[in-house]
Amino acid sequence: MVLGVVIVFVMFFINGFYGYLEELKNLKWFTIFYYYDTATYLVDPDLAYYIRDLIVIGSLNVVFLIGSLVVFNVKDIPN
């Protein structure tokens, strides 16, 4: 969990630096904030993007839920 938080902070700072320094322009490819630009969604909202994102996230949730039920099918617990 600590590693995940550190990675998010590093990506956040990379996202802040690559716009100001010309030498760091290629760092934008290593941050998730470049690919999913929430500021653009807040300034210029488009309902189609929200619906698309909800469908993708919902589908992944269903797939992972079904996968976890298949993998962790506990038969050794008595009823």
DANORGI-V887372 format. One record per backbone hydrogen bond with DSSP energy under -1.0 kcal/mol. CO is the residue of the C=O (numbers start at 1). NH is the residue of the N-H. If there is no record, write none. Layout:
CO	NH
CO	NH
//
This chain:
1	5
2	6
3	7
4	8
5	9
6	10
7	11
8	12
9	13
10	14
11	15
12	16
13	17
14	18
17	20
17	21
21	24
22	25
24	27
25	28
27	30
28	31
32	36
36	38
37	41
38	42
39	43
40	44
46	50
47	51
48	52
49	53
50	54
51	55
52	56
53	57
54	58
55	59
56	60
57	61
58	62
59	63
60	64
61	65
62	66
63	67
64	68
65	69
66	70
67	71
68	72
72	74
//
